[in-house]
Amino acid sequence: MPKTLRLLLLLIVLLWVIWGGRFHSHKLQSWTQPVTIAVHPIATDSRVAANIDTDDLRTINQYLIEQARRYGKSIDGVLQFRLDPVINTAPPSPPAEARIAEVILWSLHLRWWSFWQKMTVEEADLHVYLRYFPDGAQRMLPHSTGLENGGIALVNVYAAPEAKLRNLVVATHELLHLFGARDKYDPRTNLPLYPHGYDNPEQTPRFPQRYAEIMGGRIAIAANLAVEADALQQTRIGPQTASEIGWR
């Protein structure tokens, strides 16, 4: 197939995905209709086992309910989490370089891969894939991704028991992308961006912050120093994120 035609077909598919995502997004951000979230553990390495259970999903759900209440929003019963069987097929690897065409192609491959995985399970509005890696297998995990228009999140986490609570932070961060939340950290330094990446930007003195803003990802200790939140209890959903996901 000629390269020009191939790119044209990819563009058509991408536009179709974006257009369909507009209607999907309206349902998600209403927070009035039930939203089914299927969580799929991925364990393609024989050295690891999926380290998540239904109690963890309840923890995420309760966290979101409590955060919504801070904005006068009741979402009790809206989110319906479901833990699906372990997947042993690896998702497509992201491109080594972030060229636009390669990223678009990879996102389409990920959607196609997800389509085939969904064929064997019940329908859901959103799909969160948790890919487990052996602890120490890689010094840095591949970047996790949430595709808002595709309703797909690919979350890369460690399988070690001590990483379990931290994994819930990463999973919740990526899940919120599917509801429209944007990152609030500098991708070059991983530092949270002021002011929206801070839990309490008006605090005096500004540092240290007590909590991490969930989309900022880290607790700001000083202007050039931040530490990862080790559990959801160390994070909050800030006003800007609340607006992005339809809570304000």
N, C-alpha and C positions, 0 to 999 in steps of 0.2 A: 504494500500500500504506500503511495507517495507520501512523503513527509508532510506536505501541506494539507492533504486530505486527512491524515491522521490527527494533526493539530486541530483542524476544523471540527472533527468528530469529538475530540476531547473538550473543545470549547462548548459545543452544543450540550454535551452531557453535564458540564460544569454549570452552565446557565440553567439547565433543568433542575439540578440539585439546589441551586440558590433560590430559584423561584418556588420550588416546593418547600424549602426551608422557611420561607416567609410565613406561610400558613401554619407550619409546625410551631414556629416561634410564638405566634399569637396565642396558641393554646397553652404553651408552657408558661408564658409570662402572665397569664390570667390568674394563676394559682387558685382556680376555683374548680377545675376539672381534674379527676384522678390522673396521675402520671405514673405509668409503670416503668420502673428502672430495673433492667436485667443486668446483673453483675456476673461477668464470665471470668473465672480464674484461668490463666494460661500457664502451663508448666511444661515447657518443651525440653527441659534439662532433667535428666534422671536423678540429679543430685538435690533437687528441690521439690517441695510439696506446697500446694496452695495454702497460704496462712491467713485464711479469712473464714468467718462463719456468720450465721444470721445475727448473732449478738452484735457483731461489728456493724452490720447494716442498720440495726436499730440505733446504735450509737450515732451514726451519721444522720439518720432521720431525726433523732431527738435534738441533736445540735442545730439542725436547720430550723426546727420548730421553735427552739428557744431564741435563736437569732432573729427570726421573723417577728417574734413578739416584741422585740426591742423597737420595731418600727410599726407597731400596732397592727401587725398582719397575722391572721390565724390561718395556718396551713395544716392543722391537724387532720390526718387522714388523706391528704392530697397525694403525698409521695408513697408509692407502694413498691418497696424494694423486693427483689427476688434474686436468690442465689442459684445460678445455673451450674450444670456439671462442668468439670474441668475440661479445658480444650488443650489438645496436644499438638496443634498445628500452629506454627509461628506466623505472626502477621508480617506483611512486607516491611523490609527495613527502610527507614527514611534515608533520603539522599545525603551523601557526605557533605555536599555544598548546597547552600540554600538558594539555588537558582530558581526563579519563579516557575519556569516550565517544568522542572524536575519535581518541585514541591507539589504542583498541581497534579502531575502524573501520579506521584506517590499517594496523594490523598484519594485519587480515584481508585487506585489499586487497593487501598485500605478499605474503601467503601465496598469494593467488589468482594474482598476477602470476608468482610463482615457479613455481607449478604449471604454467602454460603454457610457461614457459621450459624446464622439465624434460621436456616432452613430446618434445623433439627430441634428447635426449641419453640416455646410459645411466643406469641407476639409481645412486643414491648415498645414503649414510646422512645426510650433511650437505652443505649447499650454501653456499659462500662467494662472494658477489658483490662484486667489486672495481670500484667505479665511479670512473673516472679523470676528473679535471678539469684544464683548462689551468692551468699555474702562474701565480698572480697573478690568475686569473679572479675569485676571491672572496677577500676578506681572511680569511674563516674558512670552512672547509668545513662542510657539514651534519654533524650528529652521526652517527657510525656506530652501528649497532645490531646486537645479537645476540639472536635470539629462541630461547631454549633449547627451549621446547615445540614450536617450528616447525622446528627444525633448520636455521635460515636466519640467515646473517649478511650484513648490507649494510655494506660498508666503503667509505667515501669517502676517496679519496687523490689526490695530485697526480701528474701524468704525467711530470714533469721527472726526468731521469736521477739527479740528485742527491738526489731524494726516495725512491729505490728502497729503501734499507735501512730508512729510517724507516717506509715503507709496510708492511714485513714485521712491524714491531713492532705496528702498529695491527691488521693482519690477525690476528696471533697472539692479541692481546688479545680481539678479537671472537670468534675461534674458541673460545677457552677459555670464553666465556659459554655456548656450546652444550654444553659438558661440565658446566656448573653453577657456574662461577666467578662471583663477584660483584665489582662495582666497588669499589675501595678508595681513592677520591679524593672530595674535596668538589666537587660539580658547580657550585657558585657560584664557587669560586676555582681549581679544577683542581689544588689542592694535594693530595698524598697524605695519607691519614688515618693518624694514629699510633694503634696500633702496626702494624696489619696491612698498611698501605700502604707500609711501610718494608721495605727488604731486611734490615736489621740493626738492629732497634729497640733492642737492648740495647747497642749500640756506645757506647763512651765515648772522647772526647766524641761526642754524638749526631750532630753535623754536622761536615763534610759526609758524606752517605752515598756509598758507592762505586757502588752499583747502584740501579736502579729496581726495585721490585716490579712485575711485569708488569701486574697489575690496578690498581696505584696510578698507573702511567703515567708518572711523573716521578721524577727523582733529587732527593731533598731536600737542598738546599745549606744552608739555614737554616730557622728555624721558619716564615718567611713567604716563602721563595724555593725554587723547584724548577725544574729544566730538563728538557726532553724527552729521552728516551733516543733516540739517533740510530741505534741498531742493536740487534739482539737480544742481542749480546754485552755490552751495557750493562744488561741486565735479568736478573732471576731470578724464579723462582716461589716465593713465600713459603709458610710452613707452613699458614696459614689457607686460601690458595688451593688448596694441595695436598690439604687435607682436603675442600674443596668439590667437587673433581673426582674424588675417589676414590683418591687416592694414599696416604692415611694412614688 
